[in-house]
Amino acid sequence: MAKAQPKAAALAEPTAGTVTDIDVAVQQHGFSGQTCEIKLFKGELHEPQQPFFGLNNYQIQIQRERWVRVPVEMADHIEGLAYTVREADPEEPENIDRMRWVEKPRFPLQRKS
């Protein structure tokens, strides 16, 4: 005759580390509870390999070039980070007066739901 497992042990194993655990945890920070996966592209040599992000007291350090599950609001925040840089005019690259300011994403990323 087979032994019956205790209910607590039976419930703990299948739910540990699942998407549901992440969804419940992010709701505590005022987020919707929806998550998505993002992958930060490789950065420049002087940039950190694991940039740190924070939003509404939710903090995360993300490894570049790996898929990471984050709250949708955090992904939107990271996508919205930008910086401006002066670039040469393609028609007159040597003319400094014709340079223009261009906005670029600070952390280019790929997203999947």
MDTraj code that builds the backbone (N, CA, C; nanometers):
import mdtraj as md
import numpy as np

residues = "MET ALA LYS ALA GLN PRO LYS ALA ALA ALA LEU ALA GLU PRO THR ALA GLY THR VAL THR ASP ILE ASP VAL ALA VAL GLN GLN HIS GLY PHE SER GLY GLN THR CYS GLU ILE LYS LEU PHE LYS GLY GLU LEU HIS GLU PRO GLN GLN PRO PHE PHE GLY LEU ASN ASN TYR GLN ILE GLN ILE GLN ARG GLU ARG TRP VAL ARG VAL PRO VAL GLU MET ALA ASP HIS ILE GLU GLY LEU ALA TYR THR VAL ARG GLU ALA ASP PRO GLU GLU PRO GLU ASN ILE ASP ARG MET ARG TRP VAL GLU LYS PRO ARG PHE PRO LEU GLN ARG LYS SER".split()
xyz = np.array([
    [0.0834, -0.1166, 0.0000],
    [0.0000, 0.0000, 0.0000],
    [0.0887, 0.1240, 0.0000],
    [0.0575, 0.2218, -0.0820],
    [0.1387, 0.3430, -0.0953],
    [0.1124, 0.4391, 0.0189],
    [0.2214, 0.5044, 0.0615],
    [0.2099, 0.6036, 0.1680],
    [0.1587, 0.7343, 0.1103],
    [0.0725, 0.8000, 0.1807],
    [0.0224, 0.9308, 0.1367],
    [0.1206, 1.0387, 0.1819],
    [0.1530, 1.1300, 0.0901],
    [0.2425, 1.2401, 0.1249],
    [0.1671, 1.3443, 0.2060],
    [0.2357, 1.4105, 0.2963],
    [0.1711, 1.5209, 0.3666],
    [0.1321, 1.6294, 0.2667],
    [0.0191, 1.6932, 0.2897],
    [-0.0304, 1.7928, 0.1951],
    [0.0643, 1.9104, 0.1789],
    [0.1281, 1.9567, 0.2840],
    [0.2171, 2.0728, 0.2751],
    [0.3347, 2.0441, 0.1823],
    [0.3940, 1.9270, 0.1925],
    [0.5071, 1.8916, 0.1075],
    [0.4631, 1.8755, -0.0373],
    [0.3461, 1.8197, -0.0574],
    [0.2966, 1.7989, -0.1931],
    [0.2685, 1.9327, -0.2618],
    [0.2216, 2.0310, -0.1879],
    [0.1907, 2.1609, -0.2465],
    [0.3149, 2.2465, -0.2667],
    [0.4150, 2.2323, -0.1819],
    [0.5326, 2.3185, -0.1885],
    [0.6167, 2.2917, -0.3123],
    [0.6314, 2.1661, -0.3501],
    [0.7201, 2.1328, -0.4604],
    [0.6736, 2.1857, -0.5952],
    [0.5497, 2.1630, -0.6402],
    [0.5135, 2.2077, -0.7737],
    [0.5078, 2.3593, -0.7888],
    [0.4796, 2.4346, -0.6826],
    [0.4645, 2.5787, -0.6974],
    [0.5933, 2.6557, -0.6754],
    [0.6941, 2.5957, -0.6174],
    [0.8183, 2.6681, -0.5892],
    [0.8859, 2.7111, -0.7185],
    [0.9162, 2.8411, -0.7274],
    [0.9885, 2.8929, -0.8424],
    [0.9055, 2.9114, -0.9673],
    [0.7755, 2.9030, -0.9587],
    [0.6938, 2.9183, -1.0773],
    [0.6633, 3.0644, -1.1030],
    [0.6031, 3.0909, -1.2158],
    [0.5639, 3.2260, -1.2532],
    [0.4674, 3.2843, -1.1511],
    [0.3831, 3.2004, -1.0927],
    [0.2850, 3.2469, -0.9949],
    [0.3537, 3.3110, -0.8754],
    [0.4643, 3.2524, -0.8282],
    [0.5381, 3.3110, -0.7170],
    [0.5872, 3.4506, -0.7520],
    [0.6373, 3.4698, -0.8724],
    [0.6860, 3.6001, -0.9165],
    [0.5700, 3.6974, -0.9251],
    [0.4580, 3.6542, -0.9816],
    [0.3418, 3.7413, -0.9957],
    [0.2936, 3.7927, -0.8609],
    [0.2876, 3.7065, -0.7614],
    [0.2420, 3.7466, -0.6283],
    [0.3418, 3.8441, -0.5665],
    [0.4702, 3.8183, -0.5823],
    [0.5729, 3.9037, -0.5233],
    [0.5697, 4.0442, -0.5821],
    [0.5495, 4.0593, -0.7130],
    [0.5518, 4.1930, -0.7728],
    [0.4260, 4.2716, -0.7418],
    [0.3165, 4.2073, -0.7080],
    [0.1957, 4.2789, -0.6719],
    [0.2162, 4.3586, -0.5432],
    [0.3079, 4.3161, -0.4597],
    [0.3359, 4.3862, -0.3350],
    [0.3999, 4.5227, -0.3592],
    [0.4535, 4.5471, -0.4768],
    [0.5203, 4.6732, -0.5093],
    [0.4300, 4.7664, -0.5899],
    [0.3023, 4.7374, -0.5981],
    [0.2097, 4.8223, -0.6701],
    [0.2052, 4.7946, -0.8195],
    [0.2588, 4.6823, -0.8630],
    [0.2555, 4.6457, -1.0040],
    [0.1317, 4.5621, -1.0325],
    [0.1045, 4.5398, -1.1605],
    [-0.0148, 4.4663, -1.2016],
    [-0.0063, 4.3171, -1.1715],
    [0.1129, 4.2648, -1.1580],
    [0.1297, 4.1212, -1.1363],
    [0.1664, 4.0482, -1.2642],
    [0.1588, 4.1160, -1.3774],
    [0.1970, 4.0542, -1.5043],
    [0.3483, 4.0616, -1.5205],
    [0.4052, 3.9581, -1.5788],
    [0.5491, 3.9552, -1.6006],
    [0.5789, 3.9258, -1.7475],
    [0.7015, 3.9536, -1.7868],
    [0.7489, 3.9194, -1.9204],
    [0.8976, 3.8889, -1.9097],
    [0.9528, 3.8319, -2.0140],
    [1.0948, 3.8009, -2.0162],
    [1.1655, 3.9046, -2.1016],
    [1.2821, 3.9504, -2.0524],
    [1.3633, 4.0437, -2.1284],
    [1.5064, 3.9935, -2.1334],
    [1.5777, 4.0389, -2.2339],
    [1.7199, 4.0076, -2.2464],
    [1.7909, 4.1366, -2.2860],
    [1.8808, 4.1839, -2.1999],
    [1.9594, 4.3024, -2.2313],
    [2.0716, 4.2633, -2.3260],
    [2.0920, 4.3463, -2.4283],
    [2.1994, 4.3190, -2.5227],
    [2.3343, 4.3525, -2.4592],
    [2.4393, 4.3004, -2.5179],
    [2.5745, 4.3230, -2.4681],
    [2.6045, 4.4728, -2.4715],
    [2.6668, 4.5226, -2.3649],
    [2.6995, 4.6641, -2.3551],
    [2.8436, 4.6920, -2.3951],
    [2.8812, 4.8176, -2.3794],
    [3.0189, 4.8589, -2.4056],
    [3.1097, 4.8033, -2.2954],
    [3.2394, 4.8071, -2.3192],
    [3.3334, 4.7524, -2.2221],
    [3.3296, 4.8252, -2.0884],
    [3.3022, 4.9560, -2.0901],
    [3.3017, 5.0346, -1.9661],
    [3.1687, 5.0234, -1.8904],
    [3.0698, 4.9593, -1.9492],
    [2.9393, 4.9463, -1.8843],
    [2.9354, 4.8211, -1.7961],
    [2.8544, 4.8256, -1.6896],
    [2.8476, 4.7083, -1.6015],
    [2.7851, 4.5876, -1.6716],
    [2.8335, 4.4698, -1.6371],
    [2.7804, 4.3457, -1.6939],
    [2.6444, 4.3127, -1.6354],
    [2.6194, 4.3578, -1.5131],
    [2.4915, 4.3332, -1.4466],
    [2.4350, 4.4662, -1.3965],
    [2.3683, 4.5427, -1.4826],
    [2.3135, 4.6705, -1.4374],
    [2.2041, 4.6518, -1.3326],
    [2.1892, 4.7513, -1.2473],
    [2.0949, 4.7504, -1.1365],
    [1.9805, 4.8460, -1.1681],
    [1.8570, 4.8021, -1.1472],
    [1.7390, 4.8839, -1.1737],
    [1.6496, 4.8846, -1.0510],
    [1.5760, 4.9932, -1.0338],
    [1.4814, 5.0030, -0.9247],
    [1.3602, 5.0841, -0.9659],
    [1.2417, 5.0422, -0.9198],
    [1.1169, 5.1113, -0.9497],
    [1.0158, 5.0756, -0.8409],
    [0.9562, 5.1768, -0.7773],
    [0.8562, 5.1546, -0.6714],
    [0.9067, 5.0589, -0.5637],
    [1.0300, 5.0773, -0.5217],
    [1.0918, 4.9958, -0.4176],
    [1.1148, 4.8506, -0.4615],
    [1.0996, 4.8218, -0.5895],
    [1.1329, 4.6897, -0.6452],
    [1.2700, 4.7036, -0.7095],
    [1.3653, 4.6223, -0.6685],
    [1.5015, 4.6337, -0.7170],
    [1.5461, 4.5019, -0.7780],
    [1.6209, 4.5147, -0.8875],
    [1.6669, 4.3939, -0.9564],
    [1.7992, 4.4230, -1.0256],
    [1.8858, 4.3252, -1.0270],
    [2.0110, 4.3319, -1.1002],
    [2.0014, 4.2281, -1.2109],
    [2.0214, 4.2717, -1.3351],
    [1.9962, 4.1849, -1.4497],
    [2.1262, 4.1503, -1.5209],
    [2.1477, 4.0224, -1.5426],
    [2.2632, 3.9741, -1.6185],
    [2.2384, 3.9984, -1.7672],
    [2.3325, 4.0600, -1.8347],
    [2.3182, 4.0847, -1.9791],
    [2.3227, 3.9527, -2.0570],
    [2.2570, 3.9513, -2.1696],
    [2.2548, 3.8385, -2.2641],
    [2.1931, 3.7114, -2.2059],
    [2.1031, 3.7266, -2.1080],
    [2.0280, 3.6121, -2.0532],
    [1.8826, 3.6530, -2.0396],
    [1.7932, 3.5592, -2.0616],
    [1.6506, 3.5865, -2.0450],
    [1.6185, 3.5914, -1.8962],
    [1.5518, 3.6990, -1.8553],
    [1.5153, 3.7198, -1.7158],
    [1.3685, 3.7594, -1.7094],
    [1.2933, 3.7002, -1.6172],
    [1.1512, 3.7345, -1.5999],
    [1.1415, 3.8511, -1.5021],
    [1.0769, 3.9597, -1.5475],
    [1.0597, 4.0811, -1.4667],
    [0.9155, 4.1285, -1.4790],
    [0.8716, 4.2147, -1.3867],
    [0.7377, 4.2731, -1.4023],
    [0.7291, 4.3549, -1.5308],
    [0.6125, 4.3572, -1.5925],
    [0.5922, 4.4317, -1.7172],
    [0.6270, 4.5792, -1.6971],
    [0.5904, 4.6337, -1.5817],
    [0.6195, 4.7745, -1.5539],
    [0.7697, 4.8010, -1.5490],
    [0.8463, 4.7064, -1.4968],
    [0.9920, 4.7224, -1.4931],
    [1.0493, 4.7165, -1.6346],
    [0.9980, 4.6271, -1.7181],
    [1.0435, 4.6190, -1.8570],
    [1.0133, 4.7498, -1.9304],
    [0.8935, 4.8063, -1.9078],
    [0.8579, 4.9342, -1.9699],
    [0.9526, 5.0448, -1.9230],
    [0.9848, 5.0445, -1.7953],
    [1.0754, 5.1448, -1.7386],
    [1.2138, 5.1345, -1.8028],
    [1.2673, 5.0135, -1.8139],
    [1.4005, 4.9942, -1.8716],
    [1.4010, 5.0350, -2.0182],
    [1.2939, 5.0007, -2.0907],
    [1.2844, 5.0404, -2.2317],
    [1.2785, 5.1915, -2.2476],
    [1.2205, 5.2598, -2.1502],
    [1.2054, 5.4047, -2.1586],
    [1.3310, 5.4830, -2.1239],
    [1.4309, 5.4182, -2.0649],
    [1.5544, 5.4886, -2.0301],
    [1.6306, 5.5230, -2.1574],
    [1.6696, 5.6500, -2.1689],
    [1.7380, 5.6947, -2.2904],
    [1.8455, 5.7969, -2.2547],
    [1.9349, 5.8201, -2.3480],
    [2.0357, 5.9246, -2.3349],
    [2.0473, 5.9954, -2.4691],
    [2.1031, 6.1163, -2.4672],
    [2.1205, 6.1911, -2.5916],
    [2.2686, 6.2059, -2.6212],
    [2.3001, 6.2046, -2.7488],
    [2.4387, 6.2164, -2.7944],
    [2.4389, 6.2987, -2.9228],
    [2.5468, 6.3709, -2.9432],
    [2.5587, 6.4487, -3.0671],
    [2.6189, 6.3610, -3.1756],
    [2.5542, 6.3600, -3.2910],
    [2.6039, 6.2827, -3.4050],
    [2.6261, 6.3757, -3.5228],
    [2.7216, 6.3390, -3.6037],
    [2.7524, 6.4182, -3.7225],
    [2.6403, 6.4063, -3.8252],
    [2.6220, 6.5123, -3.9007],
    [2.5249, 6.5122, -4.0095],
    [2.5775, 6.4199, -4.1195],
    [2.4963, 6.3251, -4.1707],
    [2.5455, 6.2323, -4.2730],
    [2.5906, 6.3028, -4.4018],
    [2.5306, 6.4171, -4.4309],
    [2.5671, 6.4896, -4.5537],
    [2.6975, 6.5664, -4.5374],
    [2.7242, 6.6170, -4.4166],
    [2.8475, 6.6911, -4.3896],
    [2.9084, 6.6437, -4.2574],
    [2.9711, 6.5267, -4.2560],
    [3.0209, 6.4720, -4.1302],
    [3.1319, 6.5559, -4.0649],
    [3.2086, 6.6322, -4.1432],
    [3.3187, 6.7100, -4.0862],
    [3.2738, 6.8458, -4.0317],
    [3.1524, 6.8880, -4.0613],
    [3.1006, 7.0164, -4.0163],
    [3.0422, 7.0028, -3.8755],
    [3.1137, 7.0568, -3.7770],
    [3.0720, 7.0445, -3.6367],
    [2.9422, 7.1206, -3.6107],
    [2.9220, 7.2311, -3.6818],
    [2.8012, 7.3112, -3.6613],
    [2.6743, 7.2382, -3.7054],
    [2.6873, 7.1420, -3.7914],
    [2.5705, 7.0681, -3.8416],
    [2.5391, 6.9428, -3.7592],
    [2.6135, 6.9210, -3.6522],
    [2.5866, 6.8045, -3.5662],
    [2.4496, 6.8213, -3.5019],
    [2.3846, 6.7099, -3.4739],
    [2.2511, 6.7148, -3.4144],
    [2.2451, 6.6203, -3.2954],
    [2.1526, 6.6500, -3.2047],
    [2.1311, 6.5663, -3.0882],
    [2.0369, 6.4520, -3.1245],
    [2.0756, 6.3306, -3.0857],
    [1.9966, 6.2113, -3.1152],
    [1.9718, 6.1362, -2.9849],
    [1.8482, 6.0933, -2.9651],
    [1.8141, 6.0156, -2.8461],
    [1.8281, 5.8670, -2.8773],
    [1.8972, 5.7957, -2.7870],
    [1.9196, 5.6521, -2.8057],
    [1.8763, 5.5785, -2.6798],
    [1.8329, 5.4522, -2.6938],
    [1.7966, 5.3746, -2.5744],
    [1.9200, 5.3437, -2.4904],
    [1.9075, 5.3621, -2.3597],
    [2.0203, 5.3381, -2.2704],
    [2.0506, 5.1888, -2.2574],
    [1.9462, 5.1083, -2.2509],
    [1.9632, 4.9636, -2.2387],
    [1.8802, 4.8946, -2.3471],
    [1.9356, 4.8773, -2.4677],
    [1.8605, 4.8056, -2.5708],
    [1.8288, 4.6640, -2.5223],
    [1.7055, 4.6219, -2.5454],
    [1.6657, 4.4908, -2.4979],
    [1.5702, 4.4243, -2.5949],
    [1.5573, 4.2951, -2.5763],
    [1.4605, 4.2138, -2.6500],
    [1.3585, 4.1652, -2.5493],
    [1.2307, 4.1633, -2.5884],
    [1.1241, 4.1272, -2.4959],
    [1.0364, 4.0182, -2.5548],
    [0.9950, 3.9258, -2.4685],
    [0.8926, 3.8284, -2.5077],
    [0.7977, 3.8085, -2.3899],
    [0.6709, 3.7873, -2.4195],
    [0.5698, 3.7787, -2.3144],
    [0.5713, 3.6487, -2.2412],
])
top = md.Topology()
chain = top.add_chain()
for i, resn in enumerate(residues, 1):
    res = top.add_residue(resn, chain, resSeq=i)
    for name in ("N", "CA", "C"):
        top.add_atom(name, md.element.get_by_symbol(name[0]), res)
traj = md.Trajectory(xyz[None], top)
